[in-house]
Protein backbone atom coordinates (compact mmCIF):
# COMPACT_ATOMS: atom_id res chain seq x y z
CA UNK A 1 0.00 0.00 0.00
CA UNK A 2 1.31 3.44 -0.92
CA UNK A 3 0.69 6.49 1.22
CA UNK A 4 -1.15 9.50 -0.10
CA UNK A 5 -1.23 12.85 1.67
CA UNK A 6 -4.75 14.30 1.79
CA UNK A 7 -5.25 17.53 3.72
CA UNK A 8 -3.67 17.04 7.13
CA UNK A 9 -3.72 13.21 7.26
CA UNK A 10 -1.83 10.50 5.46
CA UNK A 11 -3.96 7.65 4.16
CA UNK A 12 -2.83 4.29 2.88
CA UNK A 13 -3.85 3.74 -0.74
CA UNK A 14 -5.67 0.47 -1.19
CA UNK A 15 -7.40 -1.35 -4.02
CA UNK A 16 -11.16 -1.86 -4.29
CA UNK A 17 -11.99 -4.96 -2.19
CA UNK A 18 -8.68 -6.77 -2.09
CA UNK A 19 -7.35 -5.29 1.15
CA UNK A 20 -10.60 -6.00 3.03
CA UNK A 21 -10.42 -9.61 1.87
CA UNK A 22 -6.75 -9.82 2.88
CA UNK A 23 -7.54 -8.44 6.33
CA UNK A 24 -10.46 -10.84 6.80
CA UNK A 25 -8.30 -13.77 5.67
CA UNK A 26 -5.50 -12.73 8.03
CA UNK A 27 -7.67 -12.32 11.12
CA UNK A 28 -9.41 -15.62 10.44
CA UNK A 29 -6.09 -17.42 9.88
CA UNK A 30 -4.37 -16.35 13.07
CA UNK A 31 -5.37 -17.44 16.57
CA UNK A 32 -6.89 -14.41 18.31
CA UNK A 33 -4.67 -12.92 20.98
CA UNK A 34 -6.00 -10.43 23.46
CA UNK A 35 -5.53 -9.21 26.99
CA UNK A 36 -7.62 -11.08 29.54
CA UNK A 37 -9.51 -7.89 30.41
CA UNK A 38 -11.05 -7.66 26.91
CA UNK A 39 -11.26 -11.38 26.04
CA UNK A 40 -15.00 -11.58 26.74
CA UNK A 41 -15.69 -8.53 24.58
CA UNK A 42 -13.46 -9.77 21.75
CA UNK A 43 -15.28 -13.13 21.87
CA UNK A 44 -18.70 -11.42 21.84
CA UNK A 45 -17.77 -9.25 18.86
CA UNK A 46 -16.23 -12.17 16.96
CA UNK A 47 -19.44 -14.13 17.57
CA UNK A 48 -21.47 -11.57 15.63
CA UNK A 49 -22.26 -12.09 11.94
CA UNK A 50 -19.98 -10.31 9.45
CA UNK A 51 -17.74 -8.65 12.07
CA UNK A 52 -14.04 -9.44 12.59
CA UNK A 53 -11.78 -8.11 15.34
CA UNK A 54 -8.34 -6.93 14.22
CA UNK A 55 -6.62 -5.58 17.32
CA UNK A 56 -7.32 -4.94 20.98
CA UNK A 57 -5.78 -3.79 24.24
CA UNK A 58 -7.09 -4.08 27.78
CA UNK A 59 -5.00 -1.20 29.13
CA UNK A 60 -1.59 -1.22 30.78
CA UNK A 61 0.15 0.94 33.39
CA UNK A 62 3.25 1.13 31.18
CA UNK A 63 3.77 0.74 27.44
CA UNK A 64 6.49 -1.94 27.83
CA UNK A 65 7.21 -1.96 24.09
CA UNK A 66 3.61 -2.82 23.22
CA UNK A 67 2.15 -1.80 19.89
CA UNK A 68 -0.72 0.70 20.29
CA UNK A 69 -1.18 0.28 24.05
CA UNK A 70 -4.19 1.70 25.86
CA UNK A 71 -3.49 3.40 29.19
CA UNK A 72 -4.44 1.66 32.41
CA UNK A 73 -8.20 1.80 33.01
CA UNK A 74 -8.90 2.12 29.29
CA UNK A 75 -9.41 -0.43 26.52
CA UNK A 76 -10.12 -0.70 22.83
CA UNK A 77 -11.15 -3.34 20.33
CA UNK A 78 -10.69 -2.65 16.61
CA UNK A 79 -12.90 -4.46 14.13
CA UNK A 80 -14.10 -4.46 10.56
CA UNK A 81 -17.67 -4.93 9.43
CA UNK A 82 -18.69 -6.41 6.11
CA UNK A 83 -21.04 -4.12 4.13
CA UNK A 84 -23.99 -6.50 4.46
CA UNK A 85 -27.33 -6.30 6.23
CA UNK A 86 -26.01 -8.61 8.96
CA UNK A 87 -22.82 -6.57 9.23
CA UNK A 88 -24.72 -3.34 9.76
CA UNK A 89 -27.07 -5.02 12.25
CA UNK A 90 -24.03 -6.30 14.17
CA UNK A 91 -22.46 -2.83 14.14
CA UNK A 92 -25.72 -1.37 15.43
CA UNK A 93 -25.79 -3.92 18.26
CA UNK A 94 -22.20 -3.06 19.25
CA UNK A 95 -23.01 0.64 19.24
CA UNK A 96 -26.28 0.22 21.15
CA UNK A 97 -24.54 -1.97 23.73
CA UNK A 98 -21.87 0.70 24.28
CA UNK A 99 -24.41 3.52 24.58
CA UNK A 100 -26.59 1.47 26.95
CA UNK A 101 -23.79 0.37 29.26
CA UNK A 102 -22.26 3.86 29.59
CA UNK A 103 -22.76 6.54 26.93
CA UNK A 104 -20.11 8.77 28.51
CA UNK A 105 -17.28 6.27 29.02
CA UNK A 106 -17.79 4.12 25.91
CA UNK A 107 -17.70 5.11 22.25
CA UNK A 108 -17.83 3.32 18.91
CA UNK A 109 -15.96 5.27 16.25
CA UNK A 110 -14.52 4.86 12.79
CA UNK A 111 -10.78 4.52 12.51
CA UNK A 112 -10.04 4.97 8.83
CA UNK A 113 -6.43 4.99 7.74
CA UNK A 114 -7.05 4.23 4.07
CA UNK A 115 -8.39 6.13 1.10
CA UNK A 116 -11.02 3.44 0.46
CA UNK A 117 -14.59 3.57 1.69
CA UNK A 118 -14.61 -0.22 1.18
CA UNK A 119 -12.18 -0.81 4.06
CA UNK A 120 -13.67 0.89 7.09
CA UNK A 121 -12.26 -0.03 10.47
CA UNK A 122 -14.16 0.69 13.66
CA UNK A 123 -13.17 0.61 17.29
CA UNK A 124 -14.94 0.54 20.59
CA UNK A 125 -13.17 2.61 23.20
CA UNK A 126 -13.65 2.44 26.95
CA UNK A 127 -12.11 4.73 29.56
CA UNK A 128 -12.03 5.41 33.30
CA UNK A 129 -12.33 1.75 34.31
CA UNK A 130 -15.54 0.92 32.42
CA UNK A 131 -16.04 -2.85 32.28
CA UNK A 132 -15.66 -4.47 28.84
CA UNK A 133 -17.43 -7.59 30.16
CA UNK A 134 -20.56 -5.50 30.74
CA UNK A 135 -20.48 -4.55 27.05
CA UNK A 136 -20.04 -8.21 26.04
CA UNK A 137 -22.99 -9.21 28.21
CA UNK A 138 -25.13 -6.44 26.68
CA UNK A 139 -24.16 -7.49 23.14
CA UNK A 140 -25.35 -11.03 23.85
CA UNK A 141 -28.56 -9.72 25.43
CA UNK A 142 -29.30 -7.46 22.44
CA UNK A 143 -28.75 -10.38 20.06
CA UNK A 144 -31.55 -12.22 21.89
CA UNK A 145 -33.77 -9.12 21.89
CA UNK A 146 -33.25 -8.58 18.15
CA UNK A 147 -33.43 -12.29 17.23
CA UNK A 148 -29.88 -12.32 15.88
CA UNK A 149 -28.82 -15.94 15.67
CA UNK A 150 -25.23 -16.62 16.62
CA UNK A 151 -25.49 -20.32 15.77
CA UNK A 152 -22.83 -21.41 13.35
CA UNK A 153 -21.31 -17.93 12.95
CA UNK A 154 -17.86 -18.87 14.30
CA UNK A 155 -17.71 -22.10 12.28
CA UNK A 156 -18.75 -20.27 9.10
CA UNK A 157 -16.04 -17.66 9.68
CA UNK A 158 -13.34 -20.28 10.33
CA UNK A 159 -14.17 -22.35 7.28
CA UNK A 160 -16.48 -20.80 4.68
CA UNK A 161 -15.65 -17.11 4.97
CA UNK A 162 -11.90 -17.71 5.33
CA UNK A 163 -11.87 -19.86 2.18
CA UNK A 164 -14.04 -17.32 0.34
CA UNK A 165 -11.56 -14.55 1.21
CA UNK A 166 -8.66 -16.64 -0.07
CA UNK A 167 -10.45 -17.33 -3.36
CA UNK A 168 -11.28 -13.65 -3.80
CA UNK A 169 -7.65 -12.67 -3.14
CA UNK A 170 -6.50 -15.17 -5.74
CA UNK A 171 -9.08 -13.76 -8.17
CA UNK A 172 -7.78 -10.22 -7.62
CA UNK A 173 -4.24 -11.46 -8.26
CA UNK A 174 -5.29 -13.15 -11.52
CA UNK A 175 -7.11 -9.99 -12.62
CA UNK A 176 -3.96 -7.96 -11.93
CA UNK A 177 -1.87 -10.36 -14.02
CA UNK A 178 -4.27 -10.15 -16.97
CA UNK A 179 -4.15 -6.32 -16.95
CA UNK A 180 -0.39 -6.27 -17.51
C-alpha atoms as a printed R data frame, in Angstrom:
    type eleno elety resid chain resno       x       y       z
1   ATOM     1    CA   UNK     A     1   0.000   0.000   0.000
2   ATOM     2    CA   UNK     A     2   1.313   3.440  -0.915
3   ATOM     3    CA   UNK     A     3   0.692   6.489   1.223
4   ATOM     4    CA   UNK     A     4  -1.150   9.505  -0.101
5   ATOM     5    CA   UNK     A     5  -1.235  12.853   1.673
6   ATOM     6    CA   UNK     A     6  -4.754  14.303   1.793
7   ATOM     7    CA   UNK     A     7  -5.249  17.531   3.716
8   ATOM     8    CA   UNK     A     8  -3.674  17.045   7.127
9   ATOM     9    CA   UNK     A     9  -3.725  13.206   7.260
10  ATOM    10    CA   UNK     A    10  -1.827  10.497   5.464
11  ATOM    11    CA   UNK     A    11  -3.964   7.652   4.162
12  ATOM    12    CA   UNK     A    12  -2.832   4.293   2.877
13  ATOM    13    CA   UNK     A    13  -3.847   3.743  -0.737
14  ATOM    14    CA   UNK     A    14  -5.673   0.466  -1.186
15  ATOM    15    CA   UNK     A    15  -7.399  -1.345  -4.016
16  ATOM    16    CA   UNK     A    16 -11.157  -1.858  -4.291
17  ATOM    17    CA   UNK     A    17 -11.993  -4.956  -2.186
18  ATOM    18    CA   UNK     A    18  -8.685  -6.771  -2.091
19  ATOM    19    CA   UNK     A    19  -7.353  -5.293   1.150
20  ATOM    20    CA   UNK     A    20 -10.597  -6.000   3.027
21  ATOM    21    CA   UNK     A    21 -10.419  -9.606   1.875
22  ATOM    22    CA   UNK     A    22  -6.747  -9.817   2.876
23  ATOM    23    CA   UNK     A    23  -7.543  -8.441   6.330
24  ATOM    24    CA   UNK     A    24 -10.461 -10.840   6.798
25  ATOM    25    CA   UNK     A    25  -8.298 -13.774   5.674
26  ATOM    26    CA   UNK     A    26  -5.496 -12.730   8.026
27  ATOM    27    CA   UNK     A    27  -7.667 -12.322  11.120
28  ATOM    28    CA   UNK     A    28  -9.415 -15.624  10.436
29  ATOM    29    CA   UNK     A    29  -6.095 -17.419   9.881
30  ATOM    30    CA   UNK     A    30  -4.374 -16.346  13.073
31  ATOM    31    CA   UNK     A    31  -5.370 -17.437  16.567
32  ATOM    32    CA   UNK     A    32  -6.891 -14.405  18.309
33  ATOM    33    CA   UNK     A    33  -4.666 -12.917  20.976
34  ATOM    34    CA   UNK     A    34  -5.996 -10.427  23.463
35  ATOM    35    CA   UNK     A    35  -5.531  -9.206  26.994
36  ATOM    36    CA   UNK     A    36  -7.615 -11.079  29.541
37  ATOM    37    CA   UNK     A    37  -9.509  -7.892  30.409
38  ATOM    38    CA   UNK     A    38 -11.047  -7.662  26.910
39  ATOM    39    CA   UNK     A    39 -11.255 -11.378  26.040
40  ATOM    40    CA   UNK     A    40 -15.004 -11.584  26.740
41  ATOM    41    CA   UNK     A    41 -15.693  -8.531  24.580
42  ATOM    42    CA   UNK     A    42 -13.463  -9.775  21.750
43  ATOM    43    CA   UNK     A    43 -15.282 -13.133  21.875
44  ATOM    44    CA   UNK     A    44 -18.697 -11.423  21.839
45  ATOM    45    CA   UNK     A    45 -17.774  -9.246  18.861
46  ATOM    46    CA   UNK     A    46 -16.234 -12.168  16.959
47  ATOM    47    CA   UNK     A    47 -19.437 -14.128  17.575
48  ATOM    48    CA   UNK     A    48 -21.472 -11.566  15.627
49  ATOM    49    CA   UNK     A    49 -22.261 -12.089  11.936
50  ATOM    50    CA   UNK     A    50 -19.976 -10.310   9.449
51  ATOM    51    CA   UNK     A    51 -17.741  -8.646  12.075
52  ATOM    52    CA   UNK     A    52 -14.037  -9.438  12.587
53  ATOM    53    CA   UNK     A    53 -11.782  -8.108  15.343
54  ATOM    54    CA   UNK     A    54  -8.340  -6.927  14.225
55  ATOM    55    CA   UNK     A    55  -6.622  -5.583  17.319
56  ATOM    56    CA   UNK     A    56  -7.316  -4.937  20.977
57  ATOM    57    CA   UNK     A    57  -5.778  -3.795  24.244
58  ATOM    58    CA   UNK     A    58  -7.095  -4.083  27.783
59  ATOM    59    CA   UNK     A    59  -5.004  -1.202  29.132
60  ATOM    60    CA   UNK     A    60  -1.588  -1.223  30.779
61  ATOM    61    CA   UNK     A    61   0.150   0.937  33.393
62  ATOM    62    CA   UNK     A    62   3.251   1.128  31.175
63  ATOM    63    CA   UNK     A    63   3.775   0.740  27.438
64  ATOM    64    CA   UNK     A    64   6.489  -1.945  27.826
65  ATOM    65    CA   UNK     A    65   7.214  -1.958  24.094
66  ATOM    66    CA   UNK     A    66   3.608  -2.817  23.220
67  ATOM    67    CA   UNK     A    67   2.152  -1.800  19.889
68  ATOM    68    CA   UNK     A    68  -0.721   0.700  20.286
69  ATOM    69    CA   UNK     A    69  -1.182   0.283  24.050
70  ATOM    70    CA   UNK     A    70  -4.189   1.699  25.864
71  ATOM    71    CA   UNK     A    71  -3.491   3.403  29.193
72  ATOM    72    CA   UNK     A    72  -4.443   1.656  32.409
73  ATOM    73    CA   UNK     A    73  -8.205   1.802  33.012
74  ATOM    74    CA   UNK     A    74  -8.903   2.116  29.291
75  ATOM    75    CA   UNK     A    75  -9.409  -0.428  26.522
76  ATOM    76    CA   UNK     A    76 -10.117  -0.696  22.835
77  ATOM    77    CA   UNK     A    77 -11.154  -3.340  20.331
78  ATOM    78    CA   UNK     A    78 -10.690  -2.651  16.606
79  ATOM    79    CA   UNK     A    79 -12.904  -4.465  14.131
80  ATOM    80    CA   UNK     A    80 -14.096  -4.461  10.556
81  ATOM    81    CA   UNK     A    81 -17.672  -4.930   9.429
82  ATOM    82    CA   UNK     A    82 -18.693  -6.408   6.109
83  ATOM    83    CA   UNK     A    83 -21.044  -4.121   4.134
84  ATOM    84    CA   UNK     A    84 -23.994  -6.499   4.463
85  ATOM    85    CA   UNK     A    85 -27.333  -6.302   6.230
86  ATOM    86    CA   UNK     A    86 -26.007  -8.613   8.958
87  ATOM    87    CA   UNK     A    87 -22.817  -6.574   9.231
88  ATOM    88    CA   UNK     A    88 -24.721  -3.342   9.765
89  ATOM    89    CA   UNK     A    89 -27.066  -5.023  12.248
90  ATOM    90    CA   UNK     A    90 -24.032  -6.300  14.173
91  ATOM    91    CA   UNK     A    91 -22.461  -2.834  14.142
92  ATOM    92    CA   UNK     A    92 -25.723  -1.374  15.426
93  ATOM    93    CA   UNK     A    93 -25.791  -3.916  18.260
94  ATOM    94    CA   UNK     A    94 -22.202  -3.065  19.251
95  ATOM    95    CA   UNK     A    95 -23.011   0.644  19.235
96  ATOM    96    CA   UNK     A    96 -26.277   0.219  21.151
97  ATOM    97    CA   UNK     A    97 -24.539  -1.968  23.735
98  ATOM    98    CA   UNK     A    98 -21.869   0.698  24.277
99  ATOM    99    CA   UNK     A    99 -24.408   3.516  24.580
100 ATOM   100    CA   UNK     A   100 -26.594   1.475  26.947
101 ATOM   101    CA   UNK     A   101 -23.787   0.366  29.262
102 ATOM   102    CA   UNK     A   102 -22.263   3.861  29.587
103 ATOM   103    CA   UNK     A   103 -22.756   6.535  26.925
104 ATOM   104    CA   UNK     A   104 -20.109   8.773  28.512
105 ATOM   105    CA   UNK     A   105 -17.285   6.271  29.024
106 ATOM   106    CA   UNK     A   106 -17.793   4.121  25.912
107 ATOM   107    CA   UNK     A   107 -17.704   5.113  22.254
108 ATOM   108    CA   UNK     A   108 -17.827   3.323  18.914
109 ATOM   109    CA   UNK     A   109 -15.964   5.269  16.249
110 ATOM   110    CA   UNK     A   110 -14.518   4.858  12.794
111 ATOM   111    CA   UNK     A   111 -10.779   4.515  12.510
112 ATOM   112    CA   UNK     A   112 -10.035   4.969   8.832
113 ATOM   113    CA   UNK     A   113  -6.434   4.986   7.742
114 ATOM   114    CA   UNK     A   114  -7.050   4.227   4.070
115 ATOM   115    CA   UNK     A   115  -8.389   6.128   1.099
116 ATOM   116    CA   UNK     A   116 -11.017   3.440   0.465
117 ATOM   117    CA   UNK     A   117 -14.594   3.571   1.693
118 ATOM   118    CA   UNK     A   118 -14.614  -0.219   1.180
119 ATOM   119    CA   UNK     A   119 -12.178  -0.806   4.060
120 ATOM   120    CA   UNK     A   120 -13.666   0.894   7.091
121 ATOM   121    CA   UNK     A   121 -12.258  -0.033  10.471
122 ATOM   122    CA   UNK     A   122 -14.165   0.685  13.661
123 ATOM   123    CA   UNK     A   123 -13.167   0.614  17.290
124 ATOM   124    CA   UNK     A   124 -14.940   0.541  20.591
125 ATOM   125    CA   UNK     A   125 -13.166   2.609  23.203
126 ATOM   126    CA   UNK     A   126 -13.652   2.443  26.953
127 ATOM   127    CA   UNK     A   127 -12.112   4.726  29.560
128 ATOM   128    CA   UNK     A   128 -12.027   5.411  33.299
129 ATOM   129    CA   UNK     A   129 -12.331   1.755  34.313
130 ATOM   130    CA   UNK     A   130 -15.537   0.924  32.418
131 ATOM   131    CA   UNK     A   131 -16.040  -2.854  32.282
132 ATOM   132    CA   UNK     A   132 -15.658  -4.474  28.842
133 ATOM   133    CA   UNK     A   133 -17.435  -7.594  30.157
134 ATOM   134    CA   UNK     A   134 -20.561  -5.496  30.745
135 ATOM   135    CA   UNK     A   135 -20.482  -4.551  27.051
136 ATOM   136    CA   UNK     A   136 -20.042  -8.206  26.036
137 ATOM   137    CA   UNK     A   137 -22.992  -9.209  28.211
138 ATOM   138    CA   UNK     A   138 -25.128  -6.437  26.684
139 ATOM   139    CA   UNK     A   139 -24.160  -7.493  23.138
140 ATOM   140    CA   UNK     A   140 -25.352 -11.028  23.854
141 ATOM   141    CA   UNK     A   141 -28.560  -9.718  25.427
142 ATOM   142    CA   UNK     A   142 -29.301  -7.461  22.445
143 ATOM   143    CA   UNK     A   143 -28.753 -10.383  20.065
144 ATOM   144    CA   UNK     A   144 -31.547 -12.220  21.888
145 ATOM   145    CA   UNK     A   145 -33.770  -9.124  21.887
146 ATOM   146    CA   UNK     A   146 -33.253  -8.579  18.152
147 ATOM   147    CA   UNK     A   147 -33.430 -12.290  17.232
148 ATOM   148    CA   UNK     A   148 -29.882 -12.316  15.880
149 ATOM   149    CA   UNK     A   149 -28.824 -15.939  15.673
150 ATOM   150    CA   UNK     A   150 -25.232 -16.619  16.622
151 ATOM   151    CA   UNK     A   151 -25.494 -20.322  15.767
152 ATOM   152    CA   UNK     A   152 -22.830 -21.415  13.349
153 ATOM   153    CA   UNK     A   153 -21.308 -17.934  12.953
154 ATOM   154    CA   UNK     A   154 -17.864 -18.870  14.296
155 ATOM   155    CA   UNK     A   155 -17.712 -22.096  12.284
156 ATOM   156    CA   UNK     A   156 -18.747 -20.269   9.096
157 ATOM   157    CA   UNK     A   157 -16.040 -17.657   9.676
158 ATOM   158    CA   UNK     A   158 -13.345 -20.280  10.328
159 ATOM   159    CA   UNK     A   159 -14.167 -22.346   7.278
160 ATOM   160    CA   UNK     A   160 -16.484 -20.801   4.679
161 ATOM   161    CA   UNK     A   161 -15.648 -17.105   4.966
162 ATOM   162    CA   UNK     A   162 -11.898 -17.714   5.334
163 ATOM   163    CA   UNK     A   163 -11.865 -19.859   2.175
164 ATOM   164    CA   UNK     A   164 -14.039 -17.320   0.337
165 ATOM   165    CA   UNK     A   165 -11.560 -14.551   1.215
166 ATOM   166    CA   UNK     A   166  -8.661 -16.637  -0.073
167 ATOM   167    CA   UNK     A   167 -10.449 -17.332  -3.359
168 ATOM   168    CA   UNK     A   168 -11.276 -13.650  -3.799
169 ATOM   169    CA   UNK     A   169  -7.653 -12.668  -3.136
170 ATOM   170    CA   UNK     A   170  -6.500 -15.170  -5.740
171 ATOM   171    CA   UNK     A   171  -9.077 -13.761  -8.171
172 ATOM   172    CA   UNK     A   172  -7.778 -10.216  -7.619
173 ATOM   173    CA   UNK     A   173  -4.239 -11.465  -8.260
174 ATOM   174    CA   UNK     A   174  -5.295 -13.151 -11.521
175 ATOM   175    CA   UNK     A   175  -7.112  -9.987 -12.622
176 ATOM   176    CA   UNK     A   176  -3.958  -7.958 -11.932
177 ATOM   177    CA   UNK     A   177  -1.869 -10.359 -14.018
178 ATOM   178    CA   UNK     A   178  -4.275 -10.149 -16.968
179 ATOM   179    CA   UNK     A   179  -4.155  -6.324 -16.948
180 ATOM   180    CA   UNK     A   180  -0.387  -6.272 -17.510
